Amino acid sequence: MKIFYPHLQEYFKDKITIDDFSECLIQLGHENEISNNFIDIEFTPNRGDALSLSGLSRDLGVFFDRKKLTKTFDSPINNFNFNFKNNAKHECPYISFLYLEIDNIKPFYKDYLESYFLDLNINKKNLFTDVSNFLLYREGQPTHCYDYNSVSSGITLEKSNKKEIFKTVINQDIEIEGGDLVFKSDGEIVNLSGIMGGVSSSCSKETKKVLIECAYFVPEAILGKATKYNLNSDASYRFERGVDPNCHEKILRQFIQIIDDHAEIKDIGMNSYNLQEFKNLEINKNINKIEGILGMSIGEDLFDSTLNKLGFSVNKTIKVPSYRNDIVSNNDIAEELARVIGYDNIPQKKFILSHQEKEKEISKEEVLESFFVRNGFSEVINQPFSFSTSESCIQVSNPLDSNKKSLRTSLLESLLINLDYNLRRQKESIKLFEFSNIYEKTSSEIVEKRMLGIIVAGREGKNFKEFNKKIDKPYFKNILNEIFHDDVSDKILEIDRDRIEAKFKDKIFFFEYELNNLRVNTNEKILDKMKLGDPIRTYKKISEFPLMNRDISFLLKEESKIVELEEFIENLDFEELKEVFSFDFYKDNKSSNIKVAFRFVFQSEKKTLEDHEIDKKIKYIVKSTLEIGGIEVPGY
């Protein structure tokens, strides 16, 4: 989600730099990047409350003084008698409707509304739709506008019981499947609930009578539907993550106020259809328990003031605000405090795992991890969820991804996705391994196993001995036999290339085995090679832009020049130079000449590199190596 920095600044009394905003958001768990005057923020799936200017300012209010910006329509509103039937109360327990009739629309928007379209480069559509989109950006609550004349007979919310064609507001025909949530009027679908409205009931610049829907949908009822129908929907993005079920009157009164700023209101009415009265969750206030979770002393003053600034009401209990559906226990409260304090500011404490069997398991994984890393493998960590729906799978009742509802029974599916990801980014030698638990359901119990999974494909390595050799079963078997006490080659499987999307001609091999059953070679020769306790390598994000390779072959008249050549290459300081390795080596015993070839791999984190940019760097490398003396570069 992109936020325009001056829009966020308006919520605070003091001038705050964009860098300060960015750093505080990162501390609060909202990873972001700054581009020009925009802050591009990534949100975790459980923080739907932060997906707006208002939500972000609430979080940042623990660091900076906020000011009240929003004007609200405060006059009494008559009850609106509308024919609405809710046949999906479980999926939509809270819903409100606002009726407005207007006239004399002003030709220009006021500055606060106009700046939304100018600063974000968004096209205007009509007054009602524009206000709805603006409120979504400012408050995070989706609203949907119907031209009242098209739905005046009434609306029914229901689950579709058959396949039906629905034309969306963007004139796209989609086939709604049975079981999906829809709004209907006179038997026709007018809205794919929580995702996108239909063209038949949409507002236009001529619309003077409007019905505004403000709803709360259970996230599971909306999750995955926009992806299913290939629809880009800002509303579903919020509904999937959870919106505030108790904000409808506030949002609709803000809607009225903005309309009142831009037109003459002739008639107005509002009604809510709620399954039950909303009650805030209350959690017992237990500072000692939360201090135990954090491992540090907080004190009651800091405890209360921090939570109050975040919108909690603290007394003998902690009353959770209606917009924080992710808070259910003292563990969540501890996490809120940790975000504000800053994880780096929480004192570190060493702890020892005393369980003997656990120590054995960890030492075995350390040995394996070090061995594979030193043989050119990379460790991956995947989510423990799967697309599989077999009877042996354990189904998750509230999955993060509706397409992955099962716990894994094998590591193959995840490692194939990792392989495909790397192939699509032009990686030539792929050796990946993973340690993880899998879970299987039998008729009588749930079985948990700790597994090692390995997948390999492509070149054996990035050196002159292995570069021109492709990974095959004997190569893979030799690696496994070096570290494992028993022969496990019967567990090596060749995987069908049709199981990945990337175009790939080489063979793919996979190995999976239960760690408890593996006997590892831990003789002194193996351990000496591994040097357990080496510094941990940190994760580096893979660029989404293509890489470019350049190969240079050097002819060395003297063997001693190898050292100078390698030192020069190692000290190259190009931001886009991601990797250099030697892939060919030949020594002519008669002339004592040496030919050595290096591959230079260039890639940018910001753009697609062009040939002339790379050629300039290659010319510098060639010119500099020729100046060393005793080195020739054939072809240059």
Summary of the structure (lengths in Angstrom):
residues: 636
radius of gyration: 30.8
end to end distance: 48.5
largest distance: 101.7
contacts: 1830
relative contact order: 0.07
helix: 32%
strand: 26%
